[in-house]
Amino acid sequence: MTIPTRILFVGATGSIGRLAIDEALRQGYHVRALVRDAAQAGLPDEVELAVGDLTRLETFETALDGIDGIVFTQGSHASAAMVEAVDYGAVRNALLALHGRKVRIALMTAIGVTYMDSQYNRTIEAHDWKRRSERLVRASGNEYTIVRPGWFDYNDDDQLRITFLQGDTRRNASPEDGVVARRQIARVLIDALGCDEAANTTLELVAEHGAEQEDLKPLFAALERDPSDGIDGVLDEDNFPLSAQPERVLDDFKAVELVR
Ligand SMILES: NC(=O)c1ccc[n+]([C@@H]2O[C@H](COP(=O)([O-])OP(=O)(O)OC[C@H]3O[C@@H](n4cnc5c(N)ncnc54)[C@H](OP(=O)(O)O)[C@@H]3O)[C@@H](O)[C@H]2O)c1
């Protein structure tokens, strides 16, 4: 694996994106942030801004120039259409704009993402679109780490031991599924970029009682890697058949696989 040096942050102005940028700067990466409005971005001076609209493919044609890593933390709650355009659409657009050039990817989705929105009786479809974005990343042939965090900042004071799970079996849709500090999510996303052992893995991220580890490499090394010919996480339940996906999603898969 080649360790990236120039990272594009998508969702840069969000609660996780800002912390991930701080961590990336601390670790010595060159940071470019995709933002809608430079005047409102409020990011550190060292950050290079790329102004654009993540729902548009053209934005990424320029934002990705010279970039060899991408961290995705964007998200919308506005409507099912916006979740599709933002959570999924930004990943799709970035992958297509790469035209087959390979980058290292860290994608944040959510714990419980493989439990379909129809099972939760939800209409916003956030899980289903996030899961489709995961699948596009796996299909793209880029090296990636997919991080599915538990509930943000619900940790007890002594609950800092970073823990990786696989199989996405916690499905209460409440903090019972696991909690993790926003700062820890940012750390895991950035540590993954520079860690060979993290390549092509999918993990749920929670914190258990105990101290935070100095080095996350042993945790990444203990993970099972995703199969190179699959589109789901290695231990994910097979409950989201391709045959049931919208035609436009299947077209995106074909387009991403074509430039693989
Ligand atoms: N809260 C939890 O416990 C929890 C647990 C697991 C996973 N998650 C997932 O984490 C995500 C939230 O992360 P967060 O707290 O960092 O989010 P956030 O603070 O709401 O930030 C969202 C980012 O996405 C961008 N964005 C949203 N809509 C956009 C649009 N229409 N066009 C362009 N950019 C847009 C925002 O840009 P602007 O600043 O320009 O708006 C911002 O950079 C959600 O998707 C959620 O499902 C949450």
The ligand as an SDF file (V2000), in Angstrom:
LIG
                    3D

 48 52  0  0  0  0  0  0  0  0999 V2000
  -25.0290   11.0570   15.6610 N   0  0  0  0  0  0  0  0  0  0  0  0
  -24.6860    9.7850   15.7990 C   0  0  0  0  0  0  0  0  0  0  0  0
  -24.6700    9.2160   16.9010 O   0  0  0  0  0  0  0  0  0  0  0  0
  -24.2690    9.0170   14.5650 C   0  0  0  0  0  0  0  0  0  0  0  0
  -23.8140    7.7060   14.6990 C   0  0  0  0  0  0  0  0  0  0  0  0
  -23.3570    7.0180   13.5610 C   0  0  0  0  0  0  0  0  0  0  0  0
  -23.3610    7.6550   12.3310 C   0  0  0  0  0  0  0  0  0  0  0  0
  -23.8510    8.9220   12.2340 N   0  0  0  0  0  0  0  0  0  0  0  0
  -23.8460    9.5400   10.9110 C   0  0  0  0  0  0  0  0  0  0  0  0
  -22.9350   10.6100   10.9290 O   0  0  0  0  0  0  0  0  0  0  0  0
  -23.3460   11.5960   10.0230 C   0  0  0  0  0  0  0  0  0  0  0  0
  -23.2560   12.9210   10.7110 C   0  0  0  0  0  0  0  0  0  0  0  0
  -21.9170   13.2700   10.8720 O   0  0  0  0  0  0  0  0  0  0  0  0
  -21.5940   14.7240   11.3730 P   0  0  0  0  0  0  0  0  0  0  0  0
  -22.1100   14.8970   12.7590 O   0  0  0  0  0  0  0  0  0  0  0  0
  -20.1870   15.0430   11.0660 O   0  0  0  0  0  0  0  0  0  0  0  0
  -22.5570   15.5480   10.3660 O   0  0  0  0  0  0  0  0  0  0  0  0
  -22.8410   17.0740   10.2820 P   0  0  0  0  0  0  0  0  0  0  0  0
  -22.1690   17.8150   11.3980 O   0  0  0  0  0  0  0  0  0  0  0  0
  -24.2990   17.2510   10.0720 O   0  0  0  0  0  0  0  0  0  0  0  0
  -22.0510   17.4520    8.9330 O   0  0  0  0  0  0  0  0  0  0  0  0
  -22.5210   17.0200    7.7110 C   0  0  0  0  0  0  0  0  0  0  0  0
  -21.5700   17.4380    6.6160 C   0  0  0  0  0  0  0  0  0  0  0  0
  -22.1840   17.1370    5.3680 O   0  0  0  0  0  0  0  0  0  0  0  0
  -22.3240   18.3450    4.6170 C   0  0  0  0  0  0  0  0  0  0  0  0
  -23.6100   18.4080    3.9200 N   0  0  0  0  0  0  0  0  0  0  0  0
  -24.8260   18.0820    4.4110 C   0  0  0  0  0  0  0  0  0  0  0  0
  -25.7790   18.3170    3.4780 N   0  0  0  0  0  0  0  0  0  0  0  0
  -25.1360   18.8330    2.3830 C   0  0  0  0  0  0  0  0  0  0  0  0
  -25.5460   19.2580    1.0990 C   0  0  0  0  0  0  0  0  0  0  0  0
  -26.8290   19.2400    0.7200 N   0  0  0  0  0  0  0  0  0  0  0  0
  -24.6200   19.6920    0.2430 N   0  0  0  0  0  0  0  0  0  0  0  0
  -23.3100   19.7340    0.6060 C   0  0  0  0  0  0  0  0  0  0  0  0
  -22.8560   19.3420    1.8220 N   0  0  0  0  0  0  0  0  0  0  0  0
  -23.7610   18.8810    2.6770 C   0  0  0  0  0  0  0  0  0  0  0  0
  -22.2830   19.4700    5.6300 C   0  0  0  0  0  0  0  0  0  0  0  0
  -21.8990   20.6700    4.9670 O   0  0  0  0  0  0  0  0  0  0  0  0
  -22.3760   22.1140    5.5050 P   0  0  0  0  0  0  0  0  0  0  0  0
  -21.5640   22.3760    6.7520 O   0  0  0  0  0  0  0  0  0  0  0  0
  -22.0610   23.0200    4.3870 O   0  0  0  0  0  0  0  0  0  0  0  0
  -23.8450   21.9790    5.8130 O   0  0  0  0  0  0  0  0  0  0  0  0
  -21.2630   18.9370    6.6210 C   0  0  0  0  0  0  0  0  0  0  0  0
  -19.9570   19.1630    6.1480 O   0  0  0  0  0  0  0  0  0  0  0  0
  -24.7810   11.3210    9.6400 C   0  0  0  0  0  0  0  0  0  0  0  0
  -24.8040   10.9360    8.2780 O   0  0  0  0  0  0  0  0  0  0  0  0
  -25.1770   10.1870   10.5540 C   0  0  0  0  0  0  0  0  0  0  0  0
  -26.0070    9.2600    9.9210 O   0  0  0  0  0  0  0  0  0  0  0  0
  -24.2900    9.6150   13.3110 C   0  0  0  0  0  0  0  0  0  0  0  0
  1  2  1  0
  2  3  2  0
  2  4  1  0
  4  5  1  0
  4 48  2  0
  5  6  2  0
  6  7  1  0
  7  8  2  0
  8  9  1  0
  8 48  1  0
  9 10  1  0
  9 46  1  0
 10 11  1  0
 11 12  1  0
 11 44  1  0
 12 13  1  0
 13 14  1  0
 14 15  2  0
 14 16  1  0
 14 17  1  0
 17 18  1  0
 18 19  2  0
 18 20  1  0
 18 21  1  0
 21 22  1  0
 22 23  1  0
 23 24  1  0
 23 42  1  0
 24 25  1  0
 25 26  1  0
 25 36  1  0
 26 27  1  0
 26 35  1  0
 27 28  2  0
 28 29  1  0
 29 30  1  0
 29 35  2  0
 30 31  1  0
 30 32  2  0
 32 33  1  0
 33 34  2  0
 34 35  1  0
 36 37  1  0
 36 42  1  0
 37 38  1  0
 38 39  2  0
 38 40  1  0
 38 41  1  0
 42 43  1  0
 44 45  1  0
 44 46  1  0
 46 47  1  0
M  CHG  2   8   1  16  -1
M  END
$$$$
